[in-house]
């Protein structure tokens, strides 16, 4: 009977040890970050906002901003830096990207304020 208690104790100790290791690895591997974009470009509605290839939000009128969007490790390996891409509706949508690359670190928050002084370029199709 005593031998059975010793074996059970060893089994539970190992189980607790490996569960603790798995939990630590899970928490430490959380490589997500958050991004928010605000449109402060006067008289201009921007649409389809992306940070690199990560979709941030849809239609933003002047003064509007997205919520903080969680960037998962599967979307972008952090730390990373990308340009902001967006389109402006005219007769046909015109796509733009920022000259600046915006960095995001693991567990970081990035706030991008697009204004009329933000340097942008038209995307060549």
N, C-alpha and C positions, 0 to 999 in steps of 0.2 A: 504494500500500500504506500509506503514512504517513497519508494522508487517512482510510483505513478505521480505523486505530488511534485517530485523533483523534475520529471519530464514535462509536466504541465507548466510548471514555473518557467522552465527554459523556453518552452514554446511561446508563452505569453510575453516573455521578455524580448524574444526575437521579433515577435509580431509588433510590439510597441516600438522597438528600435527601428524597424523598417518603415513603419507607418510615420514615425517622426521624420525620418530621412526623406520620405516621399513628400511630406508636407513642406519641409524646408525647401526642397527642390522646386516644388510647385510655386511657392511664394516668390522665391528668388528668380524664377524664370519668367515672371510677369514683366514683359517688356513693352507694355502698352504705354501710350502717351495720349494727350488730349490736344485738340486743335479747335480754335474758334476763329471765325472770319467775320469782320464787320465791313459793310459797304458805306464809306463816307465819300463816295464820288457823287458830286451834285448832279441832280436831274438825270441820273443813270441807274437803271435797274440791271444788275448783273445776274447771270444764271449759270447753272451747272458749274459750281465752284469745286475745284480739285486742288489738293496738295499732292503734286506728282500724279500718281494714279489713284490716290485715295479720294473718294467722293466726300465732300464736306457739306454741301447744301445746294438747294435749288435756287429759287428766285429771291433775291435780296434787293429791296428798294433802298434808296439813300437813308442812312441812319439805322437800318436793320442789321442784325447779326445772327449768326447761327448759334445754336447751343454748342457747348463743348462736345466734340465728336471724339469718341474713343478710337484710337488707331491701334489695332491689334497687331501682334507680331506677324501674323499671316499676311497682313496687308503691306507692311513695310518693316524691314529689319531696322530697329532703332539702336543706336542713334542714327539719324539720317537728316538730310536737308534737301528740300525740293522747292521748285518754283510753284507759285499759285497760278492755276489756269482757270479761266472763266470766259463766258461769252456775253455779248451784248446784242440784244435783239434790234435789228434794223429791218430792211427788206429781207435780208437773209442774216442769220446769226453770224456775227464776227467774233472769232476766237482770239483771245489774248493770253499772254503769259507775262509774269513779272520778271524784271531783270534780276531782282534779288532772290536768293535761295534762302528759305526759312528753315532753321534747324529745330529739330525736336529730339529730345533725349528720352531715355527710358524713364517712365514715371513722371515725365515733364509735362508742362502745359505751354502751349504756344498760342498767342493772340496776335492775329494779323489784321491791321487796320489799313484797308485800301482807301486811298484818297486821290484827289486829282493831281497830286504831286508824286504818286507812286509811278515809277518808271515801268512801262509796259511795252510789249512788242506784239504785233499781230502775228498769229500763227500762220505760216505758209502751208497751204494744202498740197 
